[in-house]
Amino acid sequence: MAWRTRPLPLLLLLLFALALLFLLECNCLSLICRLAWNRSFPNLGAPIAKAPPLRFLGGESGHRNGKTYVSSRFYSDSVDGRTPPASPATTRRAPTSKQRGNLLLKILQTNAKSRTFAKRTDDFFRGHRSGPPCKDRFFMAWISSLEAFGPRELFSVESLFKSHPHACLLIVSNTMDSTHGSLLLKPFVERGFRVAAVSPDFTHLLKRTPAAPWFHRLRRREVSPGEVPLGQNLSNLLRLAVLYKYGGVYVDTDVIILKGFGGLRNTIGAQAVDAGTGNWTRLNNAVMVFDRRHPLLYKFLQEFAMTFDGNKWGHNGPYLVSRVAARIRGKPGYSFSVLPPPAFYPVGWNKISTLFSGPRNQSHSRWISENLGWIRGASYSLHLWNKQSSRIKVEEGSVISRIMLDSCVICNLSSSLGHKE
C-alpha cells in the first residue's frame, strides 16, 4: 500500500502552485484597475488636505492667549498700502513677525517722495504755495494702510480744524502721501483748511539726534524689532522726531480736539495720578506740545535709542516719556508742564465705552449731560482709545454723538464714525 501514498505530496505541491498563481493574477488585475481608476478620477480617494489656519482680522494689534497678534488693520498686505488686503476666504497664511518687519523696513527705505520731505514740509509751513506762514503747527503720524484711515481718523482732523481753523496740519505718512490719500483730504483743502500728507524721511528727521545710529542699525537689520508691531514703535519715534525738528503739537489720530490749545507750551499730559498724593504716576504721548529742539524731547529720543525693547507694549511710548520725565523732574534746564488727566485723557481706556451709549432712562440721561458738561469744561481733548472702542457704535444722544455735533466742520464725513467693520 506504500506506492499509493507517494503521489500525495506531488498533488499538494501542484495545488499550492495553482493557488499562488491565482492570487498573483488577482493582485495584478487589481493594481491595473486601481491605476486606471486613479488616472480617470485623480481627486477621488485622495487624502483630505489639512485645513489652513484661520487669519485673525480684528481691530488693531493686541494680545491673545498670551501671544502678541497683529491684525490686517495695522499692516497692509501691500507695500504702498493702497492694495486691499486679500479676502479672508483665501488660504494665505498671516505674515510672520519677521515678514511684517521686513515689509515695514522696505516701506521705510528712502524713495523719491521721502527725499522731498524737507522741502515740502518747509514750503507747507512757510506758506510758499498755500498761503501765509503757519502760526499753529500740528502733526499726526500714520504708518498704517490707507484703507485704515477711516471715519474716526477723519473726524479727528475735523475736530482739529473746528478748534484751530487757521492751523496747519501735516500728516506724516507714506500711505496718505498718495493720490487716494489726497482724495481723502480734498474736502478739507476745498474749504480752505491747510492740511497735507508727506512721506517721512527718517534720515533727515533723526539727523544729529541720539536716535540716528539706532535707526541706521535697524535698517541694516542689526536691531531686533521684537514682537510688538514695528509700526507702533516707529510711530512713537516719528512723533518725537517731528516735534524736535519743527516744534508744535502732536496728536494721535484717535484724539478729538475740544478746544484751542492757545497758551499751552512745552506740555505733556498725565494719564494716571496717585489718589493719595495727587502726583502723576503715568504720562501719555498721544498729545504733546513742545518747542523746537526742546531738551526734554532730546532726552526722549536718547532714551528710545538706548533702551529700545520691541517685546514690551508701551515701553517705547507712554512708559518711555514717563520714565524720562520722572528722572529729570525738578532738575534745572528742563522747563515743561504736566497737565492732570482731565486735560487730554478725561476718560480711561477701560471706561471709554460708556461714552458711546445713548440714554436708557431719565437717570442715564442726566449722567450723560453731567459728564458731557464736565468734559467740555475740563478737557482740551478726548482720547477715544481706538484699540478698545473702534468697533463700538455711536448711539444717538450719547456723549460722543453730542461731541461730534459740536466738533465737526464737514459733518457728513463723520456720520459713520461709530462702527468699523
C-alpha positions in Angstrom: 0.0 0.0 0.0 3.0 2.3 0.2 3.1 3.0 -3.5 -0.4 4.7 -3.2 0.9 7.4 -0.8 3.8 8.7 -2.9 1.7 10.9 -5.4 0.1 12.8 -2.5 2.9 15.3 -1.9 3.2 16.0 -5.6 -0.5 16.6 -5.8 -0.4 19.0 -2.9 2.5 20.9 -4.4 0.6 21.2 -7.6 -2.5 22.6 -5.9 -0.4 25.1 -3.9 1.3 26.4 -7.1 -2.1 26.8 -8.8 -3.4 28.8 -5.8 -0.3 31.0 -5.7 -0.7 31.7 -9.5 -4.4 32.6 -8.9 -3.5 35.1 -6.2 -0.8 36.8 -8.2 -3.1 37.2 -11.2 -5.8 38.8 -9.0 -3.3 41.3 -7.4 -2.0 42.3 -10.8 -5.5 42.8 -12.1 -6.4 44.8 -9.0 -3.4 47.0 -9.4 -4.1 47.7 -13.1 -7.7 48.5 -12.2 -6.7 51.0 -9.5 -4.2 52.7 -11.8 -6.8 53.1 -14.4 -9.4 54.5 -11.9 -6.9 57.0 -10.5 -6.0 58.3 -13.9 -9.6 58.8 -14.8 -10.6 60.3 -11.4 -7.5 61.7 -9.8 -9.2 63.6 -6.9 -11.3 60.7 -5.6 -9.8 58.7 -2.9 -7.1 61.3 -2.2 -6.3 62.1 1.4 -8.2 65.2 2.9 -5.8 68.2 2.9 -5.1 69.8 6.3 -7.2 73.0 6.7 -5.2 76.2 6.6 -5.1 78.3 9.8 -7.7 81.0 10.3 -6.5 84.5 9.8 -7.4 87.0 12.6 -9.0 90.1 11.2 -9.5 92.1 14.4 -9.3 95.8 15.2 -5.6 96.6 15.9 -2.6 95.0 17.5 -3.1 93.3 20.8 -2.7 90.1 22.8 -4.5 86.7 22.6 -3.7 83.6 24.7 -0.5 85.3 26.0 0.9 86.0 22.5 1.1 89.2 20.6 -1.1 89.3 17.4 -1.2 91.9 14.6 -4.3 92.4 12.6 -4.8 93.3 9.0 -5.8 96.7 10.1 -2.3 97.7 11.2 -0.3 96.1 8.4 -1.5 96.2 4.8 -0.7 93.3 2.6 0.8 95.7 0.0 4.0 97.7 0.2 2.3 101.0 -0.7 -0.8 100.4 1.5 -3.2 101.0 -1.4 -3.9 97.4 -2.4 -6.8 96.0 -0.4 -5.9 93.0 1.8 -6.8 89.6 0.5 -10.2 88.2 1.2 -10.4 86.1 4.4 -11.7 83.3 2.2 -8.2 82.8 0.7 -5.8 80.3 2.1 -2.8 82.6 2.5 -1.1 82.4 5.9 -0.9 85.6 8.0 2.5 87.2 7.7 5.0 86.3 10.4 6.5 88.9 12.7 9.7 88.8 10.7 7.8 89.3 7.4 5.9 92.2 8.8 9.1 93.8 10.0 10.7 93.2 6.5 7.6 94.9 4.9 7.9 98.0 7.1 11.6 98.2 6.6 11.0 98.1 2.8 8.5 100.9 3.2 10.9 103.0 5.2 13.6 102.9 2.5 14.4 106.4 1.2 12.5 107.0 -2.1 11.7 109.8 -4.5 8.9 111.1 -2.3 10.6 110.9 1.1 13.7 112.7 -0.3 11.5 115.8 -0.9 10.2 115.7 2.7 12.3 118.6 4.0 11.5 121.0 1.1 7.8 120.1 1.0 7.5 120.5 4.8 9.3 123.8 4.8 7.1 125.1 1.9 4.0 124.0 3.6 4.7 125.7 6.9 6.2 128.8 5.4 3.1 129.2 3.1 5.1 129.0 -0.1 2.1 128.0 -2.1 -0.8 127.5 0.4 -0.9 131.0 2.0 0.7 132.9 4.8 3.1 131.1 7.2 1.5 128.8 9.7 1.0 130.1 13.2 0.0 126.8 14.8 1.7 123.6 13.6 0.0 120.3 14.2 1.4 116.8 13.4 -0.1 113.4 13.0 1.8 110.2 12.2 0.2 107.4 10.2 2.2 104.2 9.5 -0.9 102.1 8.8 -2.6 101.2 5.5 -4.5 103.8 3.6 -7.7 101.8 4.0 -7.4 102.0 7.7 -7.6 105.8 7.6 -11.4 105.9 8.1 -14.2 108.0 9.7 -12.6 108.0 13.1 -9.3 109.5 11.8 -11.1 111.9 9.5 -13.2 113.1 12.4 -10.0 113.8 14.4 -8.9 116.1 11.6 -12.3 117.8 11.6 -12.2 118.4 15.3 -8.7 119.9 15.0 -9.8 122.5 12.4 -13.0 123.2 14.4 -10.9 124.4 17.3 -8.0 125.7 15.2 -9.4 126.9 11.9 -6.1 128.7 10.9 -3.8 125.9 11.9 -1.6 123.8 9.6 -1.8 120.0 9.9 0.9 117.8 8.5 0.2 114.1 8.3 3.5 112.3 8.2 2.7 109.1 6.3 3.8 107.1 3.3 0.3 105.7 2.5 -1.5 109.0 2.9 1.0 110.7 0.6 -0.7 109.3 -2.4 -3.4 110.1 -4.9 -6.1 108.3 -2.8 -4.8 110.0 0.3 -5.2 113.4 -1.3 -8.8 112.5 -2.2 -9.5 111.8 1.5 -8.1 115.2 2.4 -9.7 117.1 -0.5 -12.9 118.1 1.3 -10.7 120.0 3.9 -8.5 121.6 1.3 -11.5 122.8 -0.7 -12.8 124.6 2.4 -9.6 126.4 2.9 -8.1 124.3 5.7 -4.4 123.7 5.5 -3.6 120.0 5.6 -1.1 117.9 3.7 0.4 114.4 3.9 4.1 113.9 3.3 6.2 110.8 3.3 8.8 110.9 6.1 12.5 110.9 5.6 13.7 109.3 8.8 17.3 110.0 8.0 16.6 113.8 7.7 14.4 113.8 10.8 16.8 112.0 13.0 20.0 113.7 11.8 22.1 114.9 14.7 19.9 113.2 17.3 20.7 110.3 19.6 18.3 108.1 17.6 20.1 108.3 14.3 22.5 105.5 14.9 19.8 103.3 16.2 17.7 103.8 13.0 20.6 103.0 10.8 21.2 99.8 12.7 17.5 98.9 12.3 17.7 99.4 8.6 20.8 97.1 8.5 18.7 94.6 10.4 21.1 94.8 13.4 18.2 95.6 15.8 15.5 93.1 16.6 12.1 94.7 16.1 10.6 92.4 18.6 7.0 91.1 18.8 5.2 94.4 19.3 4.3 95.7 15.8 7.3 97.7 14.5 4.9 100.3 13.0 3.7 101.1 16.5 7.2 101.8 17.8 8.2 103.7 14.7 5.2 105.9 15.2 6.4 106.6 18.8 9.8 107.6 17.3 8.3 109.7 14.5 6.3 111.9 16.8 9.3 112.7 18.9 11.4 113.4 15.8 9.0 115.8 14.1 8.4 117.8 17.3 12.2 118.0 17.9 12.8 119.1 14.4 10.0 121.6 13.9 8.2 122.2 17.2 4.4 122.3 17.5 1.6 120.0 18.6 1.4 116.2 18.1 -1.9 114.5 18.3 -2.9 110.8 17.7 -5.5 110.1 15.1 -8.0 108.8 17.7 -8.0 112.1 19.6 -10.9 114.6 19.4 -9.8 118.2 19.9 -12.4 120.0 22.1 -10.9 123.5 22.4 -8.0 125.6 21.3 -4.5 124.9 22.6 -3.6 128.6 22.9 -1.4 129.2 25.9 -0.1 125.6 26.1 3.6 125.4 25.7 6.1 122.5 26.4 3.2 120.4 27.8 2.5 116.8 28.2 -0.5 115.1 29.8 -0.8 112.7 32.7 -2.8 109.5 32.1 -2.9 108.5 35.8 -2.3 110.0 39.2 -1.8 108.7 42.7 -5.1 109.1 44.6 -3.4 109.9 47.8 -0.7 112.4 46.8 -2.2 113.7 43.6 1.2 113.2 41.9 1.2 111.8 38.4 2.2 108.1 38.0 2.0 107.7 34.3 2.2 110.1 31.3 1.0 109.5 27.8 2.4 110.5 24.4 -0.9 110.8 22.4 -0.9 114.6 22.8 2.3 116.6 23.2 3.1 120.3 22.8 6.7 121.3 22.6 9.1 124.0 21.2 11.6 123.1 18.6 14.7 121.3 20.0 13.3 121.2 23.5 15.8 119.4 25.8 13.2 117.0 27.1 12.5 115.8 23.5 16.2 115.2 23.1 16.1 113.0 26.3 13.1 111.2 24.9 15.0 110.4 21.7 18.1 109.3 23.6 16.0 107.0 25.8 14.3 105.5 22.8 17.7 104.6 21.3 19.3 103.4 24.5 16.5 101.3 25.9 14.5 100.1 22.9 12.6 96.9 23.6 10.4 95.6 20.9 8.8 93.0 23.1 7.1 95.2 25.7 4.0 97.1 24.8 4.2 100.8 25.7 7.9 100.5 26.7 9.0 102.8 23.9 5.9 105.1 24.1 3.9 106.1 27.2 6.3 104.3 29.6 9.3 106.0 27.9 8.0 109.5 28.4 7.0 108.6 32.0 10.5 107.2 32.8 12.4 110.2 31.4 10.1 112.9 32.9 10.3 111.2 36.3 14.1 111.2 36.2 14.5 114.8 35.3 11.7 116.2 37.4 12.9 119.2 39.3 16.2 119.4 37.5 17.3 122.8 36.0 17.3 123.3 32.3 14.0 121.4 31.6 11.0 123.6 31.6 7.8 121.7 30.9 4.3 121.2 32.4 2.4 118.1 33.2 -1.4 118.6 32.9 -3.7 116.4 35.0 -5.6 113.6 33.3 -8.8 115.5 32.6 -6.9 117.8 30.2 -6.2 115.3 27.5 -7.4 111.9 28.9 -10.6 112.6 30.8 -11.9 109.0 30.4 -9.6 106.0 30.7 -9.4 103.2 28.1 -11.5 100.9 30.4 -14.4 103.3 30.7 -14.5 104.8 27.2 -17.3 102.6 26.0 -19.7 104.3 28.4 -19.5 107.5 26.3 -20.9 105.7 23.3 -24.2 104.7 24.8 -27.4 106.7 24.3 -29.8 107.5 27.2 -31.5 104.4 28.6 -33.7 106.3 31.1 -34.0 109.7 32.8 -31.2 109.0 35.3 -28.9 107.9 32.5 -29.8 111.0 30.5 -28.7 113.2 33.5 -25.5 111.2 33.7 -24.8 111.9 30.1 -25.5 115.6 30.4 -23.3 115.9 33.6 -20.3 114.1 32.1 -20.6 116.0 28.8 -20.6 119.3 30.7 -17.6 118.2 32.8 -15.6 117.1 29.7 -16.4 120.3 27.9 -15.2 122.4 30.8 -12.1 120.4 31.9 -10.7 119.0 28.8 -8.7 120.1 25.8 -9.1 116.8 24.1 -10.7 113.4 24.4 -8.8 110.2 23.6 -11.1 107.6 22.1 -8.6 104.7 22.7 -9.4 103.1 19.4 -8.0 99.8 20.4 -10.8 99.4 22.8 -13.6 101.4 21.1 -13.1 101.1 17.3 -15.9 98.6 16.9 -18.4 100.3 19.3 -21.3 102.0 17.6 -22.0 105.7 18.5 -25.6 105.8 19.7 -27.8 108.8 19.3 -27.8 111.1 22.3 -24.6 109.7 23.7 -21.7 111.8 24.9 -19.7 111.0 21.8 -22.6 111.8 19.4 -23.1 115.2 21.1 -19.4 116.0 21.0 -19.4 115.1 17.3 -22.1 117.6 16.6 -20.1 120.3 18.4 -16.7 119.4 16.8 -17.4 118.7 13.2 -16.7 121.0 10.2 -17.7 118.7 7.4 -20.3 116.9 9.4 -21.4 114.4 6.7 -17.9 113.0 6.7 -18.2 111.9 10.3 -21.7 110.5 10.1 -20.3 106.9 10.1 -17.9 107.5 12.9 -19.2 104.8 15.2 -18.6 101.4 13.8 -15.6 99.9 11.9 -16.2 96.7 10.1 
